[in-house]
Amino acid sequence: MNDPADAPCVSSNPVRDLPLPDLAGFTHRWVDAGGVRLHAVEGGRPDGPAVVLLAGFPQTWWAWRKVMPTLADRFHVVAIDLPGQGHSERPDISYDTHTVAAHVHAAVEALGVSAYWLVAHDIGAWVAFSLALKYQSQLRGLALLDAGIPGITLPDAVPTDPEHAWKTWHFAFHLVPDLPETLLAGREREYVGWFLKVKTLSSDTFDDAEVGRYAASVAADGGLRASLAYYRDAAESAQKNHEVLERQRLTVPVLGISSSHGSIPDMAASIEPWADHTTGVVVPDAGHFIPDEQPDAVAAALTDFIIEGE
């Protein structure tokens, strides 16, 4: 376990006005990740296999809070806030996933981790897929949870029929210049709350405090701009993914984790055209936010995946 005395001073936090939650047994750290300060939460067994966790929109590292303690029994666990997310810096950079992946990998290296298992959900999975393409020699394996990855698992066109449009309508909305900022500034809680309530199987998965926590992160200086930028740079992310895939495939083991009521019915099948070794798990009784809805099932699937690969 890391000694909190070794952690950087909390004054290095670039988003000081945002409340900083603690998780028992884990330490907050901030590292220089290629010129961007990223926030990491680290704990577990220092001598165990390293597992890096990335969350998506509209969440932060806190999305993994129910999974991390279980993983910490066997593994060295690191949850990282993406650029623009949580308590990481919100820089004015390209948010295409290859650019962001370079910063995330730099953060992992800055924490002294040389090889690791990468686990990611939603936009975190966008970044993780691109990171795996570039740094797969340093990855032990990749687990992707319910994510419409640009150019990979995301449909070419956003559906317009009501039965499906509610899952992906925001992809187009976020691309519109200026309008989302105009409509959402000051209404982040209502907007974030919609995703957390509607995209879970049980609408009471997130209480008011959790909704407020994630909304505050999006509302904090630069958070909304960065959240939208991931979508606005998604076409570039897709193009770069395919440029790399023209030369290579994913050779690391890939686990696709879907859910009974998620956005992507079969993550493994969606990734299989691009990867040599793909397996899949479908988590029952869950919507899009699988780590919050069924944390024990997620932790068990990840543990089996990692142990089998060690």
N, C-alpha and C positions, 0 to 999 in steps of 0.2 A: 504494500500500500504506500502511496506517496505521502510524504510528510507535508502537512500544510505549510510548515515553515519554509519549505523549498519553493512554494508557489510564488509567482510574481505578485506584487502588491496590487490590491483591488483598485488602486488609483490608476492602474494602467488600463482599466476598463474604458473603452471609448464611448460607451452609452451609459453614462453614470446616472442619468435621471430615470432609467428603467430599473424597477426592482429586480434584485438578483437572488433567485431562489437557490437554496442549498439542498443537496441530496446526501443523506448520511453515507459516509464511507467514501465520498468522492470530493475531489479538489478542483477548484476553479483555476484555470491557467489562461494567460494570453501570450501569444507568440507572434513574432514577425514572420509572416508567411508570404515571402516574395514581395515585400513592401506594403502588405495589408495586415493589420492586426486582427487575428482571429481568436475567438474564445473557444476554449476546450474544457471539458469536464472529464476528469480522469480518475480511475480507481480500479479496484480488482487486484488480481495477482500479477505483480511485476514480471514474474518468471513464466507466466502463461502466454498462450497465443494472443496476439494483439487483435482486437476487434474494434473497428472504427465505424461509428454510427452517424448518419446524416439524415436530417429531417427535411420536410418540404413545406409548401405553402398551406396554411398561414401559420405554421408552427415554428418551434425552435428546438434546441436540444432536449428541452423538457418533454417532448413527445415520447422520449425513450425512458422516462423516469420509472415506469413500471417493469421494464424489461432489464434495465441495467443491473439492479441488485442480483437478479438470478444469474446473469452472465458473469458477474463479478466473482462468483464462487469458483469458476474455472479459468476465467480469461482476464487479460489486461484490457480494460474497457475504456475507450475514448469516444466521447460524443462531441462533435464539433458544430458550432454555428457557422453556416455558410456566410460569405460576404453579404452584408445587408440584412442579416438575420440575427435576432436575439441580441447578444452582447458582443457581436463582432462588428468591426468597422463597416461603415456604409459608403464605400468609396465611389467616386464618379469614374467607373471603368466600364469596359464591355462586360456584360453578364452572359455572354455565350458560354456554354458549359465547358468548353475546352480551356478558356481563360480562367474560369472559376476553379476548374479541376486542378490546374497548376498551383493555385494558391492553397487549395485544400491539401494537396500532396506535400507542399512545402511546410504546411503546419504540422503534418504527421512527422515529417523528418525532423522538424525543429523540436518535437517532443521526444526525439531519440528513438523513434520506431522505424525499423528498417524494412520489415516485412509484415503484412497485415491482411486480415480478412475485412472486406468492405461491405457494409450493410446500409441500405438506403431506401427511403420512401419518397414517393411523389417527386417534387423538384430535386430533392436530394438524390433520387435515382437517376434523374437526367445527368446530374454532375458525375455520379458514380460510373455510369456507363462510359462517358467520355474519358474519365480518369483511367478506367480499366484499359481502354484502347491505347493510351499513351504510356502507362506505367505498369502494365500487367506483369512485367518481370519482377516487380516488388509486391505483387498481390498474391495471396494464397488462394483466394476465392472471392466471389462476388454474389451477394444476395440482394435482389431487387423486389420491392414491395409495391404493388398496385400503382403503376405509374405509366402515363401516356408520354413516353420518351420521344422527343422530336426526331422524326425521320426513322424511328424504330418501331415503337408500339403505338404511336399516335396515329389515328386515321388521317388520311390525306385531306378529308373535308369534315368540318364540324357538322354533325347531324342536326337536322331541323325538326324532326318529328318529336313531339313532346315526351315520348317515353324514354328517349335517349338524350335529348338536347340539354337537359338540366345537368348532365354530368360534365359537359365540355363547353357550354356556351361562353364561359368566362375567358377561354383562350382567345376568342375573337374580340371580346370587349376590352381586354387588357391591351390589345394592339392599337386601339384607337388613340391618336395623339391627344393629350390634354384632358379629354372628357372624363376618363376614370378619376384622375386627380381632382377635377372639379366636383364630381358627384360624391367621392368617397372621403375627402378631407373632412374630418370632424365626425364622420359616420363609420369609422373603422370598426367599432364594436358591432354595429348592426351587420356590416358586411362579413366580417370574420365569423360572427355567430351563425350566419346563414350556412356557411360551409360546414362548420362543426356540428350543427344540428341536423342538416338535411343529408349529409353524406355519411352519417353513421346509421347502423341498423336500428339502434336504440337512441332516440333523440335526447335522452338524459345522460348520455355518456360523458358529456362535458358540462360541469356546473357553471354558474355565473362567474365564479372566480377564475376558472380556467379560460373561459371566453375572454374575460377582461385581461388576463395575462398575455394571451396571444395578440389581442387587439392592441394592447399597449406597445408591443414590439413593432407591429406594423406602423403604428402612429408615431413612434419615436423618430427623431430627426433622420430623414433619409430612408426610413423603412418602407414607406409606400412606394417611393421612386424605385428602390431596389427590387421590391416584389414584382412590380410591373415590368422592370427591365428584363427579368428572366424570360418572360413571355415575348417581349418585344425583340429580343435577340434569339428567339427560338429557331427562326429560319436559318440563321447563321450556324447555330448549334447543329441542326440537322445536316446542313451542307458539309460541315467539318466532319461529322460522324461518317458520312458516306465517302468522303475523300479518303479517310483512313481505312474504311472497310473495303475499299477497292484494292488495297495493298495487303490487308491482313484480316484475320478473324480473331475473335476472343478465344484464347486457348485455356484460360483459367476456368476452373469449375464455376458454374453459374447456377444459383438457386432462384427460381421464380416463385414468389409467394403471392398468391391471389386470395380472394375471400369470396364467400358465398354471395355477397351483395355489393361487390366493389365495382370499380370502373373498368378494369381489364380482366375479363373472365379467366384467361389462362396466360399468366405472365411467362411461364416457361415456353409455351408454344410460340409466343410472340417474339421471344429472344432467340429461339432455336435456329432460325436462318442465319444468325450472325455468330453463333458460338459452337464450339466443338463438343462441349460437355455440359448439358443442361438437364436439370431435374426440377420438378415442380411440386408445390404443396398448395392445397386449397384450404384455407382456414374457415371453418363453419361459423355461423352466427356472428358475422362481422360485415361492416360496410367498408368504406375507403380507409378509415383511420384504424388500421388493424392493430398496431402496437398499443393503442389506447383501449380498444374494444376487447381484444383477446391477447393480453400480454404473455400469459403462460404458454399459449400455443405458439406464439412467435418465438419466445425464448427456447422452447423445446425444439422447434424446427431448426433454429440457428445452431443450437448446441449439437444436434445430430449431424448437421451439415459440416460443421467445423471439425468435430471429433473424427468423422469418417475421412476427412481430408488430411488429417495430421499424420 
